[in-house]
Amino acid sequence: MSSTLSDMGQPSNGVTRKLEHLLVEAQRRAPLDAAQVLQGESDETVGEVLKNLHQAPAYRILLRFPKERRESIVQFAGDHVGDPWDDAQSYPEDSVGRLMEPAVAVFGPDTTVDNAVEQIREWTHDTLITYGYITDGENHLQGVVAMRDLLLAEPEDRLGDIMLVEPFYLKPDEDVGDAMKEVVYRHYPVYPVCDAKGHLLGTVQGFMLFEHQNFELSAQAGSMVGVDKEEHATTGWQPALKMRHPWLQINLVTAFVAAFVVSLFEDTIAQVVVLAAFLPVLAGQSGNTGCQALAVTIRGITLNEFKQGVFKTVLMKETLLGLANGAVVGLVAGIVMYIYALHSQADGPLVLGLVVFLAMTGACLASGVTGVLVPLTLKRFGADPAMASSIFLTTATDVVSMGLFLWLANVLVL
């Protein structure tokens, strides 16, 4: 047990025993499980526990806490965890550097296998070691030694003679999404991180890249309806309100736009009452068509599929899909309108059916095109396409579907 626990301002035996218990639990568990054990403790307690762990596993556990707690925990964990944290914060958001942790098992090329094994035996009491990293006097990464090669080598062999030369490494300012494309076929458990000159800066766990990218993708569903990706289940109601409410206000304003369009045709609805029953049908169907196009477009943006020339292909595809889907659905809806108009003894049931068919086809066509244009336009202007696309898409589909429907009814029926 490190001396840090005994130097905490002479805590009571109960406090000491609790910290010792939490420390043992953190040492025994994987980082995610350790973070779950510590989740209910105060930031000060978590910081004291991390302070007594080896630097690398302590930092891995820190990264498993919600973002809003990490800064506070670091204040209590001291330089032991604070130094790598400060280094990571100097890199862009969603970059490899933000996930980087201190490198363990760094050796010189002249270190013998026997000496390296002895050092690794000491380190493995506190942290998991997968590879040995061989650097020169200026910390340039020269090679990597796998534990299997280390065990099969002779004790007197030099690490420089058994290492894998010119190893693959990631750069700290590299986007996690781009890094994923580089490592997806490699499947290494740990990757070294080096700067442009090849200096070893740290390492990043392979599962951390996949875990981070998976979180970013899953967070889009919340972002699309105004739930910020940095909100967690443990986030308080006040910060959650600040994250969500502005988008709801924007959505309210855009809803008034759709309501204004409908108000322009009050006389039309009053004279042909059966039209009111089909307004939500048109809005809902065209909205779903737009959401399908929106989901595919955002997925394409996330996977960086929009290379040169792809935009026109996607736009044409969604235009044709909107037209085809709108025509088929519009035909069914038009028949239903015809039957409903007959049953309601409304004038011109056949014309009303035609109005529904034309409005549904046009609305689905417009919503498919909008589902492509909205996220790409937001991205071009520097906004998050996942955050606000659905709000603008809903407005566009409601205005077009209901406006076109009522305008056609006004022209063809009245």
C-alpha positions as CSV (number, residue, x, y, z in Angstrom):
1,M,0.0,0.0,0.0
2,S,1.4,3.4,-0.9
3,S,2.2,6.0,1.7
4,T,-0.5,8.3,0.3
5,L,-3.3,6.6,2.2
6,S,-1.5,7.1,5.5
7,D,-0.8,10.8,4.8
8,M,-4.4,11.9,4.4
9,G,-4.6,14.2,7.3
10,Q,-4.8,11.2,9.7
11,P,-8.2,9.9,8.8
12,S,-10.2,7.7,11.2
13,N,-9.7,4.0,11.0
14,G,-13.1,3.6,9.4
15,V,-12.2,6.0,6.6
16,T,-8.8,4.3,6.1
17,R,-10.4,0.8,5.9
18,K,-13.0,2.1,3.4
19,L,-10.3,3.5,1.2
20,E,-8.2,0.4,1.4
21,H,-11.3,-1.7,0.5
22,L,-12.0,0.5,-2.5
23,L,-8.4,0.4,-3.6
24,V,-8.3,-3.4,-3.5
25,E,-11.6,-3.5,-5.5
26,A,-10.2,-1.1,-8.1
27,Q,-7.0,-3.2,-8.4
28,R,-8.9,-6.4,-8.9
29,R,-11.3,-5.1,-11.6
30,A,-11.2,-4.0,-15.1
31,P,-11.4,-0.1,-15.5
32,L,-15.1,0.0,-16.4
33,D,-16.0,-2.3,-13.5
34,A,-13.8,-0.4,-11.1
35,A,-15.5,2.9,-12.2
36,Q,-18.9,1.3,-11.5
37,V,-17.7,0.4,-8.0
38,L,-16.5,3.9,-7.4
39,Q,-19.5,5.6,-9.1
40,G,-21.4,6.3,-5.9
41,E,-18.4,7.7,-4.0
42,S,-17.6,11.4,-3.7
43,D,-15.1,12.9,-6.2
44,E,-12.6,13.3,-3.3
45,T,-12.8,9.6,-2.4
46,V,-12.4,8.6,-6.1
47,G,-9.4,10.9,-6.4
48,E,-7.7,9.4,-3.3
49,V,-8.2,5.9,-4.7
50,L,-6.8,6.8,-8.1
51,K,-3.8,8.5,-6.4
52,N,-2.8,5.1,-4.9
53,L,-3.1,3.1,-8.1
54,H,-0.5,2.8,-10.8
55,Q,-0.7,5.8,-13.2
56,A,-1.9,3.9,-16.3
57,P,-4.8,1.9,-14.7
58,A,-5.8,5.0,-12.6
59,Y,-6.1,7.0,-15.8
60,R,-8.1,4.3,-17.5
61,I,-10.6,4.3,-14.6
62,L,-10.8,8.1,-14.8
63,L,-11.9,7.9,-18.4
64,R,-14.8,5.7,-17.5
65,F,-16.4,8.5,-15.4
66,P,-18.8,11.0,-17.0
67,K,-17.1,14.0,-18.5
68,E,-18.6,16.4,-16.0
69,R,-17.0,14.5,-13.1
70,R,-13.5,14.0,-14.5
71,E,-12.2,17.6,-13.8
72,S,-13.3,17.4,-10.2
73,I,-11.8,14.0,-9.6
74,V,-8.5,15.1,-11.1
75,Q,-8.3,17.9,-8.6
76,F,-8.2,15.3,-5.8
77,A,-6.0,12.8,-7.6
78,G,-3.1,15.2,-7.9
79,D,-0.3,15.2,-10.5
80,H,-0.3,11.4,-10.6
81,V,-3.4,11.5,-12.7
82,G,-3.5,15.2,-13.5
83,D,-0.4,15.3,-15.7
84,P,-1.7,12.8,-18.3
85,W,-5.1,14.5,-18.0
86,D,-3.7,17.9,-18.8
87,D,-1.7,16.5,-21.7
88,A,-4.8,14.8,-23.1
89,Q,-6.9,18.0,-22.9
90,S,-4.4,19.8,-25.1
91,Y,-5.6,17.8,-28.1
92,P,-8.8,18.3,-30.1
93,E,-12.1,16.9,-29.0
94,D,-12.7,13.4,-30.4
95,S,-9.0,12.9,-31.2
96,V,-6.8,10.0,-30.3
97,G,-4.8,12.2,-27.9
98,R,-7.9,12.6,-25.7
99,L,-7.9,8.8,-25.1
100,M,-4.1,8.5,-24.7
101,E,-2.7,7.1,-21.5
102,P,0.9,7.0,-20.2
103,A,3.1,4.3,-21.8
104,V,4.3,1.5,-19.6
105,A,7.2,-0.9,-20.2
106,V,9.4,1.4,-22.2
107,F,13.0,0.1,-22.7
108,G,16.2,0.9,-24.5
109,P,17.3,-1.3,-27.4
110,D,20.3,-2.6,-25.4
111,T,18.1,-3.9,-22.5
112,T,18.4,-7.6,-22.1
113,V,15.4,-9.9,-22.1
114,D,16.3,-11.0,-18.5
115,N,16.3,-7.4,-17.2
116,A,13.1,-6.6,-19.1
117,V,11.3,-9.6,-17.6
118,E,12.4,-8.6,-14.1
119,Q,11.0,-5.1,-14.5
120,I,7.8,-6.3,-16.1
121,R,7.3,-8.7,-13.1
122,E,7.3,-5.7,-10.8
123,W,5.0,-3.6,-13.0
124,T,2.4,-6.3,-13.5
125,H,1.5,-6.2,-9.9
126,D,-0.2,-2.8,-10.6
127,T,-1.1,-2.7,-14.3
128,L,-1.6,-4.9,-17.3
129,I,1.3,-4.9,-19.8
130,T,0.7,-6.2,-23.4
131,Y,3.8,-4.8,-25.3
132,G,7.2,-3.5,-24.6
133,Y,8.2,-0.3,-26.4
134,I,11.7,0.2,-27.5
135,T,13.0,3.8,-27.7
136,D,16.3,5.5,-28.3
137,G,17.9,8.2,-26.1
138,E,15.6,10.8,-27.6
139,N,12.4,8.8,-27.0
140,H,11.9,7.9,-30.7
141,L,9.9,4.7,-31.0
142,Q,12.2,2.1,-32.7
143,G,10.2,-1.1,-32.2
144,V,7.7,-3.1,-30.2
145,V,8.2,-6.4,-28.4
146,A,5.2,-8.7,-27.8
147,M,5.1,-10.7,-24.6
148,R,5.2,-14.0,-26.6
149,D,8.5,-13.0,-28.3
150,L,9.9,-12.0,-24.9
151,L,9.1,-15.3,-23.3
152,L,10.6,-17.3,-26.2
153,A,13.8,-15.3,-26.4
154,E,17.1,-16.2,-24.6
155,P,17.7,-14.3,-21.4
156,E,20.8,-12.6,-22.7
157,D,19.2,-11.4,-26.0
158,R,18.9,-7.7,-26.5
159,L,15.4,-6.3,-27.0
160,G,16.7,-4.4,-30.1
161,D,17.4,-7.8,-31.7
162,I,13.9,-9.3,-31.1
163,M,11.7,-6.3,-31.5
164,L,9.3,-5.6,-34.4
165,V,10.8,-2.7,-36.3
166,E,8.9,0.2,-37.8
167,P,5.7,-0.6,-35.8
168,F,2.4,0.9,-36.7
169,Y,1.4,3.8,-34.5
170,L,-1.3,6.5,-34.2
171,K,-0.9,10.2,-34.0
172,P,-2.4,12.2,-31.1
173,D,-4.2,14.8,-33.2
174,E,-5.8,12.2,-35.4
175,D,-9.6,12.0,-35.4
176,V,-10.9,8.8,-33.6
177,G,-13.1,8.0,-36.7
178,D,-10.0,8.1,-39.0
179,A,-8.0,6.0,-36.5
180,M,-10.8,3.4,-36.5
181,K,-10.4,3.0,-40.3
182,E,-6.7,2.3,-39.8
183,V,-7.0,-0.2,-37.0
184,V,-10.2,-2.0,-38.1
185,Y,-8.2,-4.8,-39.7
186,R,-5.3,-4.9,-37.3
187,H,-7.1,-5.8,-34.0
188,Y,-4.1,-5.0,-31.8
189,P,-5.1,-4.6,-28.1
190,V,-2.9,-1.5,-27.6
191,Y,-1.5,1.0,-30.1
192,P,1.5,3.3,-29.5
193,V,0.9,7.0,-30.0
194,C,3.7,9.1,-31.5
195,D,4.0,12.7,-32.8
196,A,5.0,13.6,-36.3
197,K,8.7,13.1,-35.5
198,G,8.1,9.6,-34.1
199,H,8.5,10.5,-30.4
200,L,6.5,8.0,-28.2
201,L,3.9,10.1,-26.3
202,G,1.7,7.3,-24.8
203,T,-0.6,4.5,-25.8
204,V,-4.2,4.0,-26.5
205,Q,-6.3,0.9,-25.8
206,G,-7.8,-0.6,-28.9
207,F,-11.2,-1.1,-27.2
208,M,-11.2,2.5,-26.1
209,L,-11.3,3.6,-29.8
210,F,-14.2,1.3,-30.6
211,E,-15.9,2.2,-27.3
212,H,-15.6,5.9,-28.1
213,Q,-16.8,5.6,-31.6
214,N,-19.7,3.4,-30.6
215,F,-20.7,6.0,-28.1
216,E,-20.6,8.8,-30.7
217,L,-22.8,6.9,-33.0
218,S,-25.3,5.9,-30.4
219,A,-25.4,9.5,-29.1
220,Q,-26.7,10.7,-32.4
221,A,-30.2,9.3,-31.7
222,G,-30.4,11.6,-28.7
223,S,-28.8,14.5,-30.5
224,M,-31.3,14.4,-33.3
225,V,-34.1,15.3,-30.9
226,G,-32.1,17.8,-28.9
227,V,-30.6,15.6,-26.3
228,D,-26.9,16.6,-26.2
229,K,-24.4,13.7,-26.4
230,E,-22.7,14.9,-23.2
231,E,-25.8,14.3,-21.1
232,H,-25.7,11.1,-19.1
233,A,-28.2,9.2,-17.0
234,T,-26.5,10.7,-13.9
235,T,-26.6,14.3,-15.2
236,G,-28.7,16.6,-13.0
237,W,-32.0,18.0,-14.1
238,Q,-30.7,21.6,-14.3
239,P,-27.8,21.1,-16.7
240,A,-30.0,18.7,-18.7
241,L,-32.7,21.4,-19.0
242,K,-30.1,23.8,-20.3
243,M,-29.0,21.3,-22.9
244,R,-32.4,20.3,-24.2
245,H,-34.6,23.4,-23.8
246,P,-33.1,25.7,-26.5
247,W,-33.8,23.1,-29.2
248,L,-37.4,22.7,-28.0
249,Q,-37.9,26.5,-28.3
250,I,-36.6,26.4,-31.8
251,N,-38.9,23.5,-32.5
252,L,-41.8,25.5,-31.2
253,V,-41.0,28.4,-33.5
254,T,-40.9,26.1,-36.5
255,A,-44.1,24.5,-35.5
256,F,-45.8,27.9,-35.6
257,V,-44.6,28.2,-39.2
258,A,-46.5,25.0,-40.1
259,A,-49.5,26.2,-38.2
260,F,-49.4,29.5,-40.1
261,V,-49.5,27.6,-43.4
262,V,-52.5,25.7,-42.4
263,S,-54.2,28.9,-41.2
264,L,-54.0,30.3,-44.7
265,F,-56.4,27.6,-45.9
266,E,-59.0,27.8,-43.1
267,D,-61.8,28.5,-45.5
268,T,-60.8,25.5,-47.6
269,I,-60.9,23.2,-44.6
270,A,-64.2,24.7,-43.5
271,Q,-65.8,24.0,-46.9
272,V,-64.3,20.5,-47.3
273,V,-64.2,19.1,-43.7
274,V,-62.9,15.6,-44.8
275,L,-59.5,17.2,-45.6
276,A,-58.8,17.7,-41.8
277,A,-58.8,13.9,-41.3
278,F,-55.9,13.4,-43.8
279,L,-53.6,16.2,-42.6
280,P,-51.8,14.1,-40.0
281,V,-51.6,11.2,-42.4
282,L,-49.7,13.3,-44.9
283,A,-47.5,14.9,-42.3
284,G,-46.6,11.6,-40.7
285,Q,-45.9,9.7,-43.9
286,S,-43.8,12.4,-45.5
287,G,-42.0,12.9,-42.2
288,N,-41.1,9.2,-42.0
289,T,-39.8,9.3,-45.6
290,G,-37.6,12.2,-44.7
291,C,-36.3,10.5,-41.5
292,Q,-35.2,7.5,-43.5
293,A,-33.2,9.7,-45.9
294,L,-31.9,11.7,-42.9
295,A,-30.7,8.6,-41.1
296,V,-28.8,7.3,-44.2
297,T,-27.3,10.7,-44.8
298,I,-26.1,11.2,-41.2
299,R,-24.6,7.7,-41.3
300,G,-22.8,8.5,-44.5
301,I,-21.4,11.7,-42.9
302,T,-20.3,9.7,-39.8
303,L,-18.6,7.1,-41.9
304,N,-17.1,9.8,-44.2
305,E,-18.8,8.3,-47.3
306,F,-19.5,11.7,-49.0
307,K,-16.5,11.8,-51.2
308,Q,-16.4,13.8,-54.5
309,G,-19.4,12.9,-56.7
310,V,-21.3,11.0,-54.0
311,F,-23.6,13.8,-53.2
312,K,-25.3,13.9,-56.6
313,T,-25.7,10.1,-56.5
314,V,-27.3,10.1,-53.1
315,L,-29.5,13.1,-53.9
316,M,-30.7,11.4,-57.1
317,K,-31.4,8.1,-55.2
318,E,-33.4,9.8,-52.5
319,T,-35.3,11.8,-55.1
320,L,-36.3,8.6,-57.0
321,L,-37.1,6.8,-53.7
322,G,-39.3,9.7,-52.5
323,L,-41.1,9.7,-55.8
324,A,-41.6,6.0,-55.9
325,N,-42.6,5.6,-52.3
326,G,-44.9,8.6,-52.4
327,A,-46.7,7.3,-55.5
328,V,-47.3,3.9,-54.0
329,V,-48.4,5.2,-50.6
330,G,-50.3,8.0,-52.3
331,L,-52.3,5.5,-54.4
332,V,-53.4,3.6,-51.3
333,A,-54.1,6.9,-49.4
334,G,-56.1,8.2,-52.4
335,I,-58.3,5.1,-52.5
336,V,-58.9,5.4,-48.7
337,M,-59.8,9.1,-49.2
338,Y,-62.2,8.2,-52.0
339,I,-64.0,5.6,-49.8
340,Y,-64.0,8.0,-46.8
341,A,-65.4,10.9,-49.0
342,L,-68.2,8.6,-50.3
343,H,-69.1,7.5,-46.8
344,S,-69.1,11.1,-45.6
345,Q,-71.2,12.2,-48.6
346,A,-68.6,14.8,-49.5
347,D,-68.6,16.4,-52.9
348,G,-66.1,15.2,-55.6
349,P,-64.8,12.0,-53.9
350,L,-62.8,11.1,-57.0
351,V,-61.1,14.5,-57.1
352,L,-60.4,14.3,-53.4
353,G,-58.7,11.0,-53.9
354,L,-56.6,12.5,-56.7
355,V,-55.6,15.4,-54.4
356,V,-54.4,13.0,-51.7
357,F,-52.4,11.0,-54.3
358,L,-50.7,14.1,-55.8
359,A,-50.0,15.7,-52.4
360,M,-48.6,12.5,-50.9
361,T,-46.3,11.9,-53.9
362,G,-45.1,15.5,-53.9
363,A,-44.6,15.6,-50.1
364,C,-42.6,12.3,-50.0
365,L,-40.5,13.5,-52.9
366,A,-39.7,16.8,-51.1
367,S,-39.0,15.1,-47.8
368,G,-36.6,12.7,-49.3
369,V,-34.6,15.5,-50.9
370,T,-34.8,17.6,-47.7
371,G,-33.5,14.6,-45.7
372,V,-30.3,14.8,-47.7
373,L,-29.9,18.6,-48.0
374,V,-30.6,19.6,-44.4
375,P,-27.7,17.6,-42.7
376,L,-25.2,18.4,-45.4
377,T,-26.1,22.1,-45.3
378,L,-25.7,22.2,-41.5
379,K,-22.4,20.5,-41.7
380,R,-21.2,22.9,-44.4
381,F,-22.0,25.8,-42.1
382,G,-20.2,24.2,-39.2
383,A,-23.2,23.1,-37.2
384,D,-23.7,19.6,-35.9
385,P,-26.0,17.8,-38.4
386,A,-27.2,15.3,-35.9
387,M,-28.2,17.9,-33.3
388,A,-30.7,20.0,-35.3
389,S,-31.5,18.1,-38.6
390,S,-34.7,16.6,-37.4
391,I,-36.1,20.0,-36.3
392,F,-35.6,21.6,-39.7
393,L,-36.7,18.4,-41.5
394,T,-40.0,18.2,-39.5
395,T,-40.8,21.8,-40.4
396,A,-40.0,21.3,-44.1
397,T,-42.1,18.2,-44.4
398,D,-45.1,19.7,-42.4
399,V,-45.1,22.9,-44.5
400,V,-44.8,21.1,-47.8
401,S,-47.2,18.2,-47.1
402,M,-50.0,20.2,-45.6
403,G,-49.4,23.3,-47.8
404,L,-49.4,21.3,-51.0
405,F,-52.4,19.2,-49.9
406,L,-54.6,22.2,-49.0
407,W,-53.4,24.2,-52.1
408,L,-54.4,21.4,-54.4
409,A,-57.7,21.0,-52.7
410,N,-58.3,24.7,-53.1
411,V,-57.5,24.6,-56.8
412,L,-59.1,21.3,-57.8
413,V,-62.0,20.9,-55.4
414,L,-63.4,24.4,-54.8
